[in-house]
Amino acid sequence: MKVRVALLCLAAAMLCTALPASANNLSYSFGVPTGTLGTSQAYTVNGITLTAYGFDNSSHPMNLYGKNDGGDETGLGISRAPDHEIQTNNFVQLDVTSLHSLNLLDALISFGSVQEGEGWKLYGSNSLGSLGTLLMSGSQDMGSTDILSEVKNYDFIGIQASSHDVLLSSLTVDYNTQSVPEPGSLLLLGSGVVGLARKLRKSK
């Protein structure tokens, strides 16, 4: 009887470890803090930190600017640029390496202050200060763009205006805290159950 109880408990434990955890959410708003910032600014949500950096097109550091004028005029820009926004001759680069350890389900980025005739460009890079590879461009104002694969494949995500100026408004990430165990892990756990069952029978 004791053997059966022990085996049932272990089987239940195996099922629990095989189930994925519920989704968690991280929402980074780049309009806070406001005003002129340094050449880098850290944003922390639930212990996960993303760091933003400002550069000109020659990779010289530039001070960032947190803008919060209401409506779509909210987000991160460049301090010395007109309207304190990201332009075609500078860019903001976001270090997303802290997200690589998470089991990511979704990643959505949004831009602000995208007026008629303006737009943004998104780059992926593994080097700080280098824009890297152009990944996509658009003209959505406050709309969300899916960049899950980009966040997974690059250490840095760069944002630049394709014309005039824009703001980096937010980044929202969904993830699981627990991944489904690999077949090898389940096989190892199953072997442990069999071994324990034999040991209990012998002791009985």
N, C-alpha and C positions, 0 to 999 in steps of 0.2 A: 504493500500500500504506500509506504514511504517513498519507494522508488518511483511509483507512478506520479505522486504529488510533486516530487522534485523535477521529473521530466516535463510535467505540465507547466510548472513555473518557468523552466528554461525556454520552453516553446513559446510561452507568452512574451518572454523577454526578447526572443528573436523577432517576433512579429512587431513589437514596439519599435525596435531599432530599424526595422525595414520601412516603417512609415515615414514619409517626409513631414517636416514641421510646417506649420502655417507660415504664410508669407509675412515678411516684415517690410517696413517702408522707411526710407530716408528721404527727407525733402530739404534741399539746400536752397535758401533764398539769398541772392547776392546783392540785394539792396540794403542790407544791414551788415556791418555798420555803415553809416553815411559819412560823406565828406572825403577829403583827401587822405588816402592810406599810403602805406609804404609800397615798395616795389613787389612785395608779396603780402598776402592776407590769408590766414587760415580760417576755415569754416568747419565747425564740428557739430555733428548731430549724432546722438546716441553713441558717443565714443569713437565715431568714425570721422576722420579729418580729411578734408580736401583742401589743397592749397592752390591759390590763384597767383599768377605772376603777370606783370606787365612788361612789354617789350616794344621797341620800334622795329622797323623792318631790317635794321642792321644788327639786331639782337642785343641792343643796349637796353638795360633795365629802365623802366618808366614807372612812376608812381601810379597806383590804381586809384579809382574814385568810386565810392559807393553812392549811387544816386537814388533818391526816393522822392520824386516830385508828384507821386500819385499816378493812377491809371497805368498806361504802358510805359511811363517814364521812370521805371524802377529797374535797377540792376547794376551791374558792375561795368565800369568804363575806364578810361585813361584820364588822369587828372589834368594834364596840360593840353589835352585835345579840345577843340571846339565843342561846346555843350557837354564836356567831360565824358565823351562817348568813344567807343571803339571805331576807328576809321580804317581806311585802306592802307595807311602807312604805319600802322601799329597793330598790335594784337594782344589778346589775353590768352594765357595758357593755363590750363587746369590740370593739376597733378591728380590722376585718378588711380594711382597704384594701390592705395588702401582698399579699393573696391575689388581688387583681383582675388583676394582671399575669400570673398563672399560667393555664395551660390546664387549668382544673379539671374533674375527672371525678366527684368525689364529695366530700361534706363531711358528717361525722357528729358530732353533739354528744351528750354524755351528762351526766346529773345524778345527784347522790348525796344520801343522807339523806332520801329521799322516803318517809316513813312512811305508814301507812294514813290516809287522809283528807287527805293533803297533795298538792301538785302544783306545777307550774311554768308560767310563761307566757313566750313568746318574742316579742320585738319587733324591728322593723327601723326604723332611723333613719339620716339623713344628717347629723345634728347631735349633737355630743358633749353629754351631759347631758340630752338629751331622749329619752324612751323611744320615741316615734314611734308606729308602727302595730303593733297586735297581729297577729301572724302565725299563731300556733298555741299550743296549751296541751296539757298531758298530765300523766300521773302515773307514768311509767316510772321505776323506781329502778335506776340503773346501766345502763339500756338505751340503745341508740343511736337517735337521731332524725335523719333525713335533712334537712339544711338547705342543700342545694346552691344552689337558686334564691335563697334568702334571702341567702346569702353573696355571690352574684354581683350582687344588685340593691341592696344596702345597704352603707354604709360602717361602720355600727355595728350589732351584734347585742346586744340588751338581754335580761337574764335577771332575772325576778322571781318570787317565790312567788305562787301563786294562793290558797294557804292555808297558814298556819303558816310553815315554813322549809325551804329546800333548799340544795344546793351545786351550783356549776358544776364538774363533774369533769374533762371532757376535750373536746378537739376534734381530730378526725382528718380529714386532707385527702389525697385522691389527685389527682395531676395529671401531665400530660405536659410535659416540658421543651421539646418541639418540636412545633409544630402542622403539619398538612398544608398545603402551599403552596396559595395561591389560584390559580384558573385563569389570572388575569392574569400571575402570577409565572411559571408554567410556560410561557405563551405567550412571554414576554420571553426566558426561557432558551432556548426552541426557536429563536427568531429569531437568538439569538447563535450557536447551533450552525450554522444555515444560512449565516450570514455568514462564520463561520470556515471552513466547507467551501469556499465560493467563493474565499476568499482563498488557501487552501492549493492549490486547483486552478490558480489564476492563477500563483502562485509556482512551481509545478511546470512 
